[in-house]
Amino acid sequence: MSGMNSKQRKMVYMMAIIVLLVPIVWLGMPADAPGTGGVIAQKRHQYELGESTLGDVDPASATMNLVLLGLRGVATNLLWMEAEEQKRTKNWSQLQSTVESIILLQPHFQTVWKYQAWNLAYNVSAECDAVEDRFAWVKKGAKFLIRGTERNRKMPELYHDTGDFMGKKIGRSDEKELFREFFISDPDEERWEGGPDDEINPNRLDNYLVARQWYERANEVLEESGGEQHKLALPLFVGYPYRSQMDYATARQDEGKFGEITREAWATAYREWTEEYGREKFRTPGGDIMFEAKDNELRELAEEDGVTFNTKQKWQDRYQNMVNYRYWKLRCEVERTQLMTEARRELFEGRRLFREEQDLIGAKEVLMSGMTKLQEMIDSQRRLDGSNPLLDEVELIEDAIKAILIWQHVLTLLGEPVPDTFPLIGIWNNPQYEMQRQDLYDRFLKWQGSTAG
């Protein structure tokens, strides 16, 4: 450049600056909408690395001072400590504010969303006396988790946690009867006009069916993300939508709903469990297996993977045991039948006649009919070696023993002797169920309001 004059050097410098600005602009142009802007902005959106403003963190707090000094981790730890203290002192309004600050600093840390949703729905709600108020806090926990999925669209575990929340917190808590009702018809009638809170249940579905949708989305995200999840073994994780369908059918039975909708729910569960889940391939140390693979299919898979047929059978059996595949297949197969539906309906009705209407004659007759049908169902499942897979079903054994307890008690009240033989006597006399029978007897006495032995 020594031969150039001042004007020429300035032109060269200007051209160099312009050339350098092109990649800088290409890489660093800010986005004016999701997916726009330069390469860095687009990558930030693609991998969800962008953070929300920290403006909601108290600017006068020690936490903000730490953030400004670059001590983000220390600031987050302080906020977690504050949240625990606010939970201990039941300072709920301040707790919510602190939680909001935590997620501004840790939006991609899954534990934040799961733990704080649990905190709101389980710990805070338990402090409320009215069930409606408890449900309001449960909804806040659900909405918090949903926000977590919106901020972390590539984390299948968060979608799965949301499914767990919708299914188990709504459907298995002590207040499940009212929670399930509120999930369909929110107690805030002024806002939701007798319908559900559409932020958690926009399609007015049963909570277990909403849970199923979240589990399905978790599986979709898992597939899209290339199989990255660290919550459960893959066959267990993938099976949750199908199990949620079974939970839906079971919940309807528990509520005394034994019509065609419930039978169809079980039929759907059986079809999907065997034809969809059962035909999905899972990778094992012995190669690919399918739960519903027949011997000829297993031989083909064994040949493809270079292992023996016995090896393939061993891994199929091991994975079936992992997910309790055969049990759930049998449960769905049996529950979808008209005979089992009638047996369950009559046992439920017999308990109701005894407990609610004190109709001893009606309860005796209906319970006997239900017990007879249940015995018929059990007899239909006997294997060639004499064993019976239904006798491994804890829930069925419990229902049978409950029915016998009430039936025998009704006979005593009527002054009638218990006959030497009756349906389900094999279960009643089986020493294998002695502890279960005694536990149910003790519970029956409490249910009756009696402490006599």
C-alpha positions as CSV (number, residue, x, y, z in Angstrom):
1,M,0.0,0.0,0.0
2,S,3.1,2.2,0.2
3,G,2.5,3.2,-3.5
4,M,-1.1,4.4,-2.8
5,N,-2.0,7.9,-1.9
6,S,-4.2,8.7,1.1
7,K,-7.5,8.7,-0.9
8,Q,-6.8,5.3,-2.4
9,R,-6.0,3.8,1.0
10,K,-9.2,5.1,2.4
11,M,-11.1,3.5,-0.4
12,V,-9.4,0.1,0.2
13,Y,-10.2,0.4,3.9
14,M,-13.8,1.2,3.1
15,M,-14.2,-1.8,0.8
16,A,-12.6,-4.1,3.4
17,I,-15.1,-2.8,6.1
18,I,-18.0,-3.4,3.7
19,V,-16.8,-6.9,2.9
20,L,-16.4,-7.7,6.6
21,L,-19.9,-6.3,7.4
22,V,-21.6,-8.7,5.1
23,P,-20.9,-11.9,7.2
24,I,-21.4,-9.9,10.4
25,V,-24.9,-8.9,9.2
26,W,-25.6,-12.3,7.8
27,L,-24.7,-14.0,11.1
28,G,-25.9,-11.4,13.6
29,M,-29.0,-9.7,12.2
30,P,-31.6,-9.5,15.0
31,A,-34.9,-11.3,14.5
32,D,-38.2,-9.4,14.1
33,A,-40.2,-12.6,14.3
34,P,-39.6,-16.2,15.2
35,G,-37.3,-17.9,12.7
36,T,-36.2,-14.7,11.0
37,G,-33.0,-12.6,11.3
38,G,-29.5,-13.7,10.9
39,V,-28.0,-17.2,11.2
40,I,-27.4,-16.8,15.0
41,A,-31.0,-15.6,15.6
42,Q,-32.4,-18.5,13.6
43,K,-30.2,-21.0,15.4
44,R,-31.2,-19.4,18.7
45,H,-34.9,-20.0,17.8
46,Q,-34.3,-23.5,16.4
47,Y,-32.5,-24.7,19.6
48,E,-34.7,-22.5,21.9
49,L,-31.7,-20.7,23.4
50,G,-33.3,-17.3,23.6
51,E,-34.1,-16.1,27.1
52,S,-37.0,-13.9,28.4
53,T,-36.2,-10.5,29.7
54,L,-35.0,-10.4,33.3
55,G,-37.2,-7.4,34.0
56,D,-39.5,-9.3,36.3
57,V,-36.7,-9.9,38.7
58,D,-36.7,-7.3,41.5
59,P,-34.2,-4.7,40.3
60,A,-33.4,-3.7,43.8
61,S,-32.8,-7.2,45.1
62,A,-29.6,-8.9,45.8
63,T,-30.6,-11.5,43.1
64,M,-30.5,-8.8,40.4
65,N,-27.1,-7.6,41.6
66,L,-25.7,-11.1,41.3
67,V,-27.2,-11.4,37.8
68,L,-25.6,-8.2,36.7
69,L,-22.3,-9.4,38.0
70,G,-22.6,-12.5,36.0
71,L,-23.3,-14.8,39.0
72,R,-26.5,-16.2,37.5
73,G,-26.1,-19.6,39.1
74,V,-25.6,-18.1,42.6
75,A,-28.7,-15.9,42.0
76,T,-30.7,-18.9,41.0
77,N,-29.7,-20.8,44.2
78,L,-30.7,-17.8,46.3
79,L,-34.1,-17.8,44.6
80,W,-34.6,-21.5,45.3
81,M,-33.8,-20.9,48.9
82,E,-36.3,-18.1,49.0
83,A,-39.0,-20.2,47.5
84,E,-38.4,-23.0,50.1
85,E,-38.7,-20.4,52.9
86,Q,-41.8,-18.9,51.4
87,K,-43.3,-22.4,51.1
88,R,-42.4,-23.1,54.8
89,T,-44.0,-19.8,55.9
90,K,-47.0,-20.3,53.6
91,N,-46.4,-17.0,51.8
92,W,-48.1,-18.1,48.6
93,S,-48.3,-14.9,46.7
94,Q,-44.6,-14.2,47.2
95,L,-43.8,-17.8,46.3
96,Q,-45.5,-17.4,42.9
97,S,-43.4,-14.3,42.3
98,T,-40.2,-16.1,43.2
99,V,-41.0,-19.0,41.0
100,E,-41.5,-16.7,38.1
101,S,-38.0,-15.2,38.7
102,I,-36.5,-18.7,38.8
103,I,-37.9,-19.7,35.5
104,L,-36.6,-16.5,34.0
105,L,-33.1,-17.5,35.0
106,Q,-33.6,-21.3,34.3
107,P,-36.2,-21.7,31.6
108,H,-34.5,-24.8,30.2
109,F,-33.9,-26.7,33.4
110,Q,-36.6,-29.4,33.6
111,T,-36.6,-29.8,37.3
112,V,-37.7,-26.2,37.8
113,W,-41.0,-26.8,35.9
114,K,-41.7,-30.2,37.4
115,Y,-40.7,-29.3,41.0
116,Q,-42.6,-26.0,41.2
117,A,-45.7,-27.4,39.5
118,W,-45.7,-30.2,42.1
119,N,-45.2,-27.5,44.8
120,L,-48.2,-25.5,43.6
121,A,-50.5,-28.5,43.0
122,Y,-49.6,-30.7,46.0
123,N,-48.1,-28.5,48.8
124,V,-49.9,-25.2,48.3
125,S,-53.3,-26.8,47.4
126,A,-53.2,-29.0,50.5
127,E,-53.3,-25.8,52.7
128,C,-56.8,-24.9,51.3
129,D,-59.9,-26.1,53.0
130,A,-62.4,-25.8,50.1
131,V,-62.0,-28.4,47.4
132,E,-62.7,-25.6,44.8
133,D,-59.7,-23.7,46.1
134,R,-57.5,-26.8,46.0
135,F,-58.5,-27.4,42.4
136,A,-57.6,-23.8,41.6
137,W,-54.1,-24.4,42.8
138,V,-53.9,-27.7,41.0
139,K,-54.8,-25.9,37.8
140,K,-52.0,-23.4,38.4
141,G,-49.6,-26.3,38.7
142,A,-51.0,-27.8,35.4
143,K,-50.7,-24.5,33.6
144,F,-47.2,-24.0,34.9
145,L,-46.2,-27.3,33.4
146,I,-47.8,-26.4,30.1
147,R,-45.8,-23.2,30.0
148,G,-42.7,-25.4,30.5
149,T,-43.5,-27.4,27.4
150,E,-44.0,-24.2,25.4
151,R,-40.6,-23.0,26.4
152,N,-39.0,-26.4,25.9
153,R,-40.6,-27.9,22.8
154,K,-37.9,-30.5,22.4
155,M,-38.0,-32.1,25.9
156,P,-40.3,-35.1,25.7
157,E,-40.0,-35.6,29.5
158,L,-41.9,-32.4,30.2
159,Y,-44.8,-33.5,28.0
160,H,-44.7,-36.8,29.8
161,D,-44.8,-35.0,33.2
162,T,-47.8,-33.0,32.0
163,G,-49.5,-36.2,31.1
164,D,-48.7,-37.7,34.5
165,F,-50.1,-34.6,36.1
166,M,-53.4,-34.6,34.2
167,G,-53.9,-38.3,34.8
168,K,-52.7,-38.9,38.3
169,K,-53.2,-35.6,40.2
170,I,-56.7,-35.2,38.8
171,G,-57.7,-38.8,38.8
172,R,-56.0,-40.4,41.8
173,S,-56.0,-37.8,44.5
174,D,-58.2,-38.0,47.6
175,E,-60.5,-35.5,45.9
176,K,-60.5,-37.3,42.6
177,E,-64.3,-37.6,42.4
178,L,-64.7,-33.8,42.5
179,F,-61.5,-33.0,40.6
180,R,-62.6,-35.2,37.7
181,E,-66.0,-33.4,37.7
182,F,-64.3,-30.0,37.9
183,F,-62.0,-30.9,35.0
184,I,-65.1,-31.2,32.8
185,S,-67.2,-28.5,34.5
186,D,-65.1,-25.9,36.3
187,P,-66.4,-24.5,39.6
188,D,-65.7,-21.0,38.3
189,E,-69.0,-20.9,36.5
190,E,-68.9,-17.1,35.9
191,R,-65.7,-17.4,33.9
192,W,-66.1,-20.8,32.2
193,E,-69.9,-20.9,32.0
194,G,-70.3,-24.4,33.2
195,G,-67.6,-25.8,30.9
196,P,-63.9,-26.7,31.6
197,D,-61.1,-24.3,31.9
198,D,-60.0,-24.2,28.3
199,E,-56.4,-23.5,29.2
200,I,-56.0,-27.1,30.5
201,N,-59.0,-28.9,28.8
202,P,-60.0,-27.0,25.6
203,N,-61.9,-30.0,24.1
204,R,-63.9,-30.9,27.2
205,L,-62.4,-34.4,27.6
206,D,-62.0,-36.8,30.5
207,N,-58.8,-36.0,32.4
208,Y,-57.3,-39.4,31.4
209,L,-57.9,-38.7,27.7
210,V,-56.2,-35.3,28.0
211,A,-53.3,-37.1,29.8
212,R,-53.2,-39.5,26.8
213,Q,-52.9,-36.6,24.4
214,W,-49.9,-35.3,26.4
215,Y,-48.3,-38.7,26.4
216,E,-48.8,-39.0,22.7
217,R,-47.2,-35.7,22.2
218,A,-44.3,-36.8,24.3
219,N,-43.8,-39.8,22.0
220,E,-43.9,-37.5,19.0
221,V,-41.3,-35.2,20.4
222,L,-39.2,-38.2,21.4
223,E,-39.2,-39.4,17.8
224,E,-38.6,-35.9,16.4
225,S,-35.6,-35.4,18.8
226,G,-34.0,-38.7,17.9
227,G,-34.9,-40.7,21.0
228,E,-33.5,-38.4,23.7
229,Q,-35.2,-39.0,27.1
230,H,-33.8,-40.1,30.4
231,K,-37.0,-40.7,32.4
232,L,-37.9,-44.3,31.7
233,A,-36.9,-47.4,29.7
234,L,-38.1,-46.7,26.2
235,P,-40.9,-49.4,26.1
236,L,-42.3,-48.1,29.4
237,F,-42.2,-44.5,28.2
238,V,-43.8,-45.2,24.8
239,G,-46.6,-47.3,26.4
240,Y,-48.1,-44.5,28.5
241,P,-50.8,-43.3,26.0
242,Y,-52.2,-46.9,25.9
243,R,-52.1,-47.2,29.6
244,S,-53.9,-43.9,30.0
245,Q,-56.7,-45.3,27.8
246,M,-57.0,-48.2,30.3
247,D,-57.1,-45.7,33.2
248,Y,-60.0,-43.9,31.5
249,A,-62.0,-47.2,31.2
250,T,-61.1,-48.2,34.8
251,A,-62.2,-44.8,36.1
252,R,-65.6,-45.1,34.4
253,Q,-66.1,-48.5,36.0
254,D,-65.1,-47.1,39.5
255,E,-67.8,-44.4,39.0
256,G,-70.5,-47.0,38.2
257,K,-70.5,-46.4,34.4
258,F,-70.8,-49.7,32.7
259,G,-72.5,-48.9,29.5
260,E,-71.4,-49.2,25.9
261,I,-69.0,-46.2,26.2
262,T,-67.0,-48.1,28.8
263,R,-67.0,-51.4,26.9
264,E,-65.8,-49.5,23.8
265,A,-63.1,-47.8,25.9
266,W,-61.8,-51.3,26.9
267,A,-62.1,-52.6,23.3
268,T,-60.1,-49.6,22.1
269,A,-57.5,-50.2,24.7
270,Y,-57.2,-53.9,23.7
271,R,-57.0,-53.1,20.0
272,E,-54.3,-50.4,20.4
273,W,-52.3,-52.4,23.0
274,T,-52.0,-55.4,20.7
275,E,-52.2,-53.9,17.2
276,E,-50.2,-50.7,17.7
277,Y,-48.0,-51.0,20.8
278,G,-47.7,-54.7,20.5
279,R,-46.4,-54.4,16.9
280,E,-43.9,-51.7,17.6
281,K,-40.2,-52.7,17.4
282,F,-38.0,-52.1,20.4
283,R,-34.2,-52.5,20.4
284,T,-32.8,-54.9,23.0
285,P,-29.3,-56.3,23.6
286,G,-30.6,-59.2,21.6
287,G,-31.7,-57.1,18.7
288,D,-35.2,-55.9,17.7
289,I,-38.3,-57.5,19.3
290,M,-42.0,-57.0,19.1
291,F,-44.4,-57.9,21.9
292,E,-46.9,-59.5,19.5
293,A,-44.3,-61.1,17.2
294,K,-45.2,-64.8,16.5
295,D,-42.6,-67.5,16.3
296,N,-42.0,-67.2,12.6
297,E,-41.6,-63.4,12.9
298,L,-39.1,-63.9,15.8
299,R,-37.1,-66.3,13.7
300,E,-36.9,-63.7,10.9
301,L,-35.8,-61.1,13.4
302,A,-33.3,-63.5,14.9
303,E,-31.8,-64.2,11.4
304,E,-31.6,-60.5,10.6
305,D,-29.8,-59.7,13.9
306,G,-27.6,-62.8,13.8
307,V,-28.8,-64.3,17.1
308,T,-30.5,-67.6,17.9
309,F,-34.3,-68.0,18.1
310,N,-34.0,-68.8,21.9
311,T,-32.1,-65.6,22.5
312,K,-34.8,-63.6,20.7
313,Q,-37.5,-65.4,22.8
314,K,-35.6,-64.6,26.0
315,W,-35.4,-60.9,25.2
316,Q,-39.1,-60.7,24.1
317,D,-40.1,-62.4,27.4
318,R,-37.9,-60.1,29.4
319,Y,-39.3,-57.0,27.8
320,Q,-42.9,-58.2,28.1
321,N,-42.3,-58.7,31.8
322,M,-40.8,-55.2,32.0
323,V,-44.0,-53.6,30.9
324,N,-46.4,-56.3,32.3
325,Y,-47.5,-56.7,28.7
326,R,-49.4,-60.0,29.1
327,Y,-51.3,-58.8,32.2
328,W,-52.6,-55.7,30.5
329,K,-53.5,-57.6,27.4
330,L,-55.6,-60.1,29.4
331,R,-57.1,-57.3,31.4
332,C,-58.3,-55.5,28.3
333,E,-59.4,-58.7,26.6
334,V,-61.6,-59.7,29.6
335,E,-63.0,-56.3,30.5
336,R,-64.3,-55.7,27.0
337,T,-66.6,-58.7,27.2
338,Q,-70.3,-58.4,28.0
339,L,-70.0,-61.1,30.8
340,M,-67.4,-59.1,32.7
341,T,-69.2,-55.9,32.3
342,E,-72.3,-57.4,33.8
343,A,-70.4,-59.0,36.6
344,R,-68.8,-55.7,37.6
345,R,-72.1,-53.8,37.2
346,E,-73.9,-56.2,39.5
347,L,-71.1,-56.2,42.2
348,F,-71.2,-52.4,42.1
349,E,-75.0,-52.3,42.3
350,G,-75.0,-54.8,45.2
351,R,-72.6,-52.7,47.2
352,R,-74.8,-49.6,46.5
353,L,-78.0,-51.3,47.5
354,F,-76.5,-52.4,50.8
355,R,-74.7,-49.2,51.6
356,E,-77.0,-46.5,50.4
357,E,-80.5,-48.0,50.4
358,Q,-80.1,-50.7,53.1
359,D,-82.0,-53.1,50.7
360,L,-80.7,-56.3,52.1
361,I,-82.8,-58.6,49.9
362,G,-81.9,-56.7,46.7
363,A,-78.2,-56.6,47.7
364,K,-78.2,-60.4,48.4
365,E,-79.7,-61.3,45.0
366,V,-77.6,-58.9,42.9
367,L,-74.3,-59.7,44.7
368,M,-75.0,-63.5,44.2
369,S,-75.7,-62.9,40.5
370,G,-72.5,-60.8,40.1
371,M,-70.4,-63.4,42.0
372,T,-71.8,-66.1,39.7
373,K,-70.9,-64.2,36.6
374,L,-67.4,-63.4,37.9
375,Q,-66.8,-67.1,38.6
376,E,-68.0,-67.9,35.1
377,M,-65.5,-65.3,33.7
378,I,-62.7,-66.8,35.8
379,D,-63.5,-70.4,34.7
380,S,-63.3,-69.3,31.1
381,Q,-59.7,-68.4,31.5
382,R,-58.3,-71.6,32.9
383,R,-55.1,-72.8,31.3
384,L,-54.5,-76.5,30.3
385,D,-52.2,-76.9,33.4
386,G,-55.1,-75.7,35.7
387,S,-53.6,-72.3,36.5
388,N,-55.6,-69.2,35.9
389,P,-54.1,-65.9,34.8
390,L,-57.1,-63.9,36.2
391,L,-56.1,-65.0,39.7
392,D,-52.9,-63.0,39.4
393,E,-55.0,-59.8,39.0
394,V,-54.9,-58.1,42.4
395,E,-57.8,-55.7,41.6
396,L,-60.1,-58.6,40.6
397,I,-59.2,-60.6,43.7
398,E,-60.0,-57.5,45.8
399,D,-63.4,-57.0,44.2
400,A,-64.3,-60.7,44.7
401,I,-63.4,-60.6,48.4
402,K,-65.3,-57.4,48.9
403,A,-68.4,-58.9,47.3
404,I,-68.2,-62.0,49.5
405,L,-67.7,-60.0,52.7
406,I,-70.8,-57.9,52.0
407,W,-72.8,-60.9,50.8
408,Q,-72.0,-62.9,54.0
409,H,-72.7,-59.9,56.2
410,V,-76.1,-59.4,54.5
411,L,-76.9,-63.1,55.1
412,T,-76.1,-62.7,58.8
413,L,-78.3,-59.6,59.0
414,L,-81.1,-61.6,57.4
415,G,-80.6,-64.5,59.8
416,E,-79.6,-66.8,57.0
417,P,-76.6,-69.3,57.2
418,V,-73.7,-69.0,54.8
419,P,-73.9,-72.0,52.5
420,D,-71.0,-74.5,52.4
421,T,-70.3,-73.6,48.8
422,F,-70.9,-70.5,46.8
423,P,-69.3,-68.7,43.7
424,L,-65.7,-67.5,44.2
425,I,-65.3,-69.8,47.3
426,G,-61.9,-70.9,45.7
427,I,-60.7,-67.3,46.2
428,W,-62.2,-67.0,49.6
429,N,-60.5,-70.2,51.0
430,N,-57.2,-69.7,49.2
431,P,-54.5,-69.2,51.8
432,Q,-52.6,-67.1,49.3
433,Y,-55.1,-64.3,49.8
434,E,-55.4,-64.6,53.6
435,M,-53.6,-61.3,54.4
436,Q,-55.6,-59.5,51.7
437,R,-58.8,-61.0,53.0
438,Q,-58.0,-59.8,56.6
439,D,-57.0,-56.3,55.5
440,L,-60.3,-56.0,53.5
441,Y,-62.3,-57.3,56.5
442,D,-60.7,-54.6,58.7
443,R,-61.5,-52.0,56.2
444,F,-65.1,-53.3,55.9
445,L,-65.6,-52.9,59.6
446,K,-64.4,-49.3,59.4
447,W,-66.6,-48.7,56.4
448,Q,-69.5,-50.0,58.5
449,G,-68.5,-47.7,61.4
450,S,-67.8,-50.8,63.6
451,T,-64.8,-51.8,65.6
452,A,-66.2,-55.1,66.6
453,G,-64.2,-58.1,65.4
